Amino acid sequence: MQWKELKARLLEAGSASLSGEPAEQFIARSAAGPGAGGEGSVFFAMGSHRVKFSLDPLSPLEIVHRGNGAADLYFGGDLISGRLLEPGFHCPDQASITVTGNCMFRCRYCTVPKIRGRRKSVSEIMAMVESIRHRIHAISVTSGVQESTEEEEAYVLEVVKHLRFFNLPIGVSVYPTEMTPDRLKELGVCEVKFNLEAATPALFAVMCPDLDYDRLWQALDRSVELFGKNRVFSNVIIGLGETDEELEACIRKLTAHGVIPVLRPLNPVGELAGTPRPSAERLKKVFALHEQALAADGLDTRPARTMCTACTGCDLVPGRDE
């Protein structure tokens, strides 16, 4: 079975139970996005490929940790041998930092507003990165919005100024103000991600009632001007109620604007708990559309150095999941 076929089936499942030898060092805890506040997650790797599973003791998939990261995945009667990857505060190979773990916005697919996390201090963030500096090649920064987008941006910029000390590529994904792309570029950030989240403006209005769809497009277009080809990204969630035709139109609009879509299978939490994850067949169909759109507009995921496209754990990524 080809990797992308297997990964589509694993992403459809989305979760796994974990047993065997103690594996705490391999469990990632998320403070942002739909995975925040859960039981944690693990990254299972086969060769250079990887997939992320939310931990769920009731999952039909089981990962048995044999020790020192060696692990077996039991899936549909098959045994797949691989290894668990040690995360850098969210994903392997990167220091993935959530600056502020709470949010004033009320996106329907997200649990962060209910968790009411806290803001990390600059010194705390620096210590976190220093503790894993020996095993990372990039830093990724995201954040909720605690008081206002302007105040949050100012704090994230202050964090980024300090993180330059490590001389590593930095990627940033936040809800933008009008000047966010310019300010991040001035600080030497190498990649940015501003998330459309939903495939259509109508779905966006339902799922993200506090956010401004047009502002996100303005930030994406300005970012392409500043950061150039293959350095600007946008998450779009698969499974919010969009049709395949609507999703394809969104993908092709993003790539036509020079933006690489990050196509994220729905994690059904928050108000969407109980909503089915997209099927493997749909994920494979979308992968083909994604691949075609990237090629048509001369975009390539392989140069990505930070954030989701470099990680590949949660998504099928053309150019990397082959």
Residue, then its C-alpha position, 0 to 999 in steps of 0.5 A: m500500500q502506498w504511503k498516501e493511501l495508508k495515511a488517508r486511512l489513518l487520518e480518517a481514524g484520527s486517533a489511537s490508543l497507546s499502551g506498552e512501555p512508558a511513553e510520556q516523552f513522546i506525548a505532545r500537549s496542544a495549547a492551541g487549535p482544535g486539539a487543545g485541552g485533550e489527552g495529548s497526541v503522538f507522532f507515529a513515523m515510518g521512515s521519513h513519513r509521519v502521522k499524528f494521532s490524538l490519544d483515545p483509549l477507545s480508539p480502534l487503532e492501537i499503538v504499542h510502545r516497545g521502548n526507546g520510541a520503537a512502536d507497532l501500530y495495529f490497524g484493521g488487522d495489520l501490524i505496522s512497525g515504526r517509531l514514535l517521534e519526540p515532539g518539541f512542544h507540539c510537533p517534532d523537529q520544531a519548537s512550536i510555541t503557543v504564546t497565549g493559550n486563551c482567546m476572545f474569539r468563539c470559533r465553533y470548532c475550537t476548544v481554546p476559549k473554554i480552556r481559558g489558558r494563560r499567556k507565557s512570558v518571554s523568559e518562559i518561552m526562551a527557556m522552553v526553546e533553549s531546553i530543546r534547542h539541540r533537536i530542533h531546526a525551526i521555531s513556529v509561533t502561534s497565539g490566541v487573542q487575549e484582549s485585542t488583535e493589536e495588543e496580541e500582535a504587539y506581544v507576539l512581535e516582542v516574543v519574535k524579537h527575542l527568539r531571533f537569538f536562536n538563529l533559526p527559521i521562524g514561522v508565525s501564524v496569528y490572526p492579523t492586523e493590517m500591518t502584521p505581514d509587514r511587521l513580521k517581515e521586518l523582524g526576519v520571520c521567514e514564513v507566515k500562515f493566516n488561516l481562512e479556516a472554511a472553504t466559503p465566506a458563508l461557512f466562515a461566517v458561521m464557524c468564525p463569527d468574530l473574524d473578518y474574512d476579507r482581512l485574512w485575504q488582505a493579509l495573505d495577498r500582502s504576505v505573498e508580496l513580501f515573503g514570496k513564493n512558497r512562504v505563505f500558507s493558509n489552513v482550510i478545514i475539510g469537513l465543515g459542510e463544504t462541497d467538494e466543488e466549494l473546496e476545490a474553488c477555495i484551493r484554486k483561489l489560494t494557489a492562484h494568489g500564491v498561497i499554499p493551502v494547508l488542508r486540515p481534516l476536521n478534528p470534531v471538538g468544541e461545538l462540532a463534537g460528534t461531527p464525522r471526520p472526512s473519509a479516506e476516499r475524500l481525503k485522497k480526492v482532495f489530495a489530487l485536487h491540491e496536487q494539481a492546483l499547486a502544480a498549475d500555479g508553480l507552488d511547491t511544499r518542499p521548501a517549507r521550513t516551519m509550521c504545518t507544511a514542514c511537519t506533515g503530521c495532521d494533513l496529506v501534503p503533496g510533494r511530501d506525502e508521496 
